[in-house]
Amino acid sequence: QMTLGSMATNRYSAPFREEVQGWIVKLSTVGEIVEQWLMVQNMWMYMEAVFSGGDIVKQLPQEAKRFQNIDKNYMKIVTSALETLNVVNTCFGNELMKNMLPHLLEQLELCQKSLSAYLETKR
């Protein structure tokens, strides 16, 4: 991205300026989406272990249901990425990624908050 920024200011890149600007936007978007994806993935992995059965599911049925929805939507994103196999095409101009990842992160944070509150009462 920095290289593209340098290219954009270079006088010899004038004929390619629009294309360089386009790639700067694309790669910036890809970076943001991948960063969000990693946050969602880390929380999802933790929550999957917690809500894959056992006492917590019985104690927090509402959060277990919330996690089922999160899991279903996260798998849609993973499937979409597997079908595309190109990070730029997967992340740039993909409304599913743009809208779903922040929503999943918010929902995972709600699950985390409820789980923490529950675990605190068990102490």
C-alpha positions as CSV (number, residue, x, y, z in Angstrom):
1,Q,0.0,0.0,0.0
2,M,2.8,2.4,0.8
3,T,4.4,1.5,-2.5
4,L,1.2,2.5,-4.3
5,G,1.1,5.7,-2.3
6,S,4.6,6.5,-3.5
7,M,3.6,5.6,-7.1
8,A,0.6,7.9,-6.9
9,T,2.8,10.9,-6.2
10,N,5.4,10.0,-8.7
11,R,5.2,12.2,-11.9
12,Y,5.9,9.2,-14.1
13,S,2.8,7.4,-12.9
14,A,0.5,10.1,-14.3
15,P,-0.9,7.9,-17.1
16,F,-1.8,5.2,-14.4
17,R,-2.9,7.6,-11.7
18,E,-6.6,6.5,-11.7
19,E,-5.6,2.8,-11.7
20,V,-3.1,3.4,-8.8
21,Q,-5.8,5.3,-6.8
22,G,-8.2,2.4,-7.4
23,W,-5.7,-0.1,-6.1
24,I,-5.0,2.0,-3.0
25,V,-8.8,2.0,-2.2
26,K,-9.1,-1.7,-2.9
27,L,-6.1,-2.7,-0.8
28,S,-7.2,-0.4,2.0
29,T,-10.6,-2.1,2.0
30,V,-9.1,-5.5,1.9
31,G,-6.9,-4.6,4.9
32,E,-9.9,-3.4,6.9
33,I,-12.0,-6.5,6.1
34,V,-9.2,-8.9,6.9
35,E,-8.6,-7.1,10.2
36,Q,-12.4,-7.4,11.1
37,W,-12.4,-11.0,9.9
38,L,-9.6,-11.9,12.2
39,M,-11.3,-10.3,15.2
40,V,-14.5,-12.2,14.4
41,Q,-12.6,-15.4,13.8
42,N,-10.8,-15.3,17.1
43,M,-14.0,-14.6,19.1
44,W,-15.9,-17.2,17.1
45,M,-13.3,-19.9,17.8
46,Y,-13.5,-19.1,21.5
47,M,-17.3,-19.0,21.6
48,E,-17.6,-22.2,19.5
49,A,-15.7,-24.1,22.1
50,V,-17.9,-22.7,24.8
51,F,-21.2,-23.2,23.1
52,S,-20.6,-26.5,21.5
53,G,-22.4,-28.2,24.3
54,G,-22.3,-28.7,28.0
55,D,-23.4,-26.7,31.0
56,I,-23.1,-23.3,29.5
57,V,-25.6,-24.0,26.7
58,K,-28.2,-25.0,29.4
59,Q,-27.4,-22.1,31.6
60,L,-27.4,-19.5,28.8
61,P,-30.0,-20.7,26.2
62,Q,-30.6,-17.2,24.8
63,E,-26.9,-16.7,24.2
64,A,-26.6,-20.3,22.8
65,K,-29.3,-19.4,20.3
66,R,-27.5,-16.1,19.4
67,F,-24.3,-18.0,18.8
68,Q,-26.1,-20.5,16.5
69,N,-27.2,-17.5,14.4
70,I,-23.6,-16.1,14.5
71,D,-22.2,-19.5,13.5
72,K,-24.7,-19.8,10.6
73,N,-23.8,-16.3,9.3
74,Y,-20.0,-16.8,9.8
75,M,-20.2,-20.0,7.8
76,K,-21.9,-18.1,4.9
77,I,-18.9,-15.7,4.9
78,V,-16.4,-18.6,5.0
79,T,-18.3,-20.4,2.2
80,S,-18.4,-17.2,0.1
81,A,-14.6,-16.7,0.5
82,L,-14.0,-20.4,-0.4
83,E,-16.0,-20.0,-3.6
84,T,-14.3,-16.8,-4.6
85,L,-10.6,-17.7,-3.8
86,N,-9.4,-14.2,-4.5
87,V,-8.9,-11.9,-1.5
88,V,-9.6,-8.7,-3.4
89,N,-12.8,-10.0,-5.0
90,T,-13.8,-11.5,-1.7
91,C,-13.3,-8.3,0.3
92,F,-13.8,-5.4,-2.1
93,G,-17.3,-4.6,-3.3
94,N,-18.7,-7.4,-1.3
95,E,-21.6,-6.1,0.7
96,L,-21.9,-9.4,2.6
97,M,-18.4,-8.9,4.1
98,K,-18.8,-5.2,4.6
99,N,-22.1,-5.5,6.5
100,M,-21.9,-8.9,8.1
101,L,-18.5,-8.8,9.8
102,P,-19.3,-5.7,12.0
103,H,-22.7,-7.2,12.9
104,L,-21.1,-10.6,13.8
105,L,-18.5,-8.8,15.9
106,E,-21.2,-6.9,17.8
107,Q,-23.2,-10.1,18.4
108,L,-20.1,-12.0,19.6
109,E,-19.3,-9.2,22.0
110,L,-22.8,-9.5,23.4
111,C,-22.3,-13.3,23.9
112,Q,-18.9,-12.6,25.5
113,K,-20.5,-10.1,27.9
114,S,-23.2,-12.5,28.9
115,L,-20.8,-15.3,29.3
116,S,-18.5,-13.2,31.5
117,A,-21.4,-12.1,33.7
118,Y,-22.5,-15.7,34.1
119,L,-19.0,-16.9,34.9
120,E,-18.7,-14.0,37.4
121,T,-21.8,-15.3,39.3
122,K,-20.2,-18.7,39.5
123,R,-17.2,-17.4,41.4
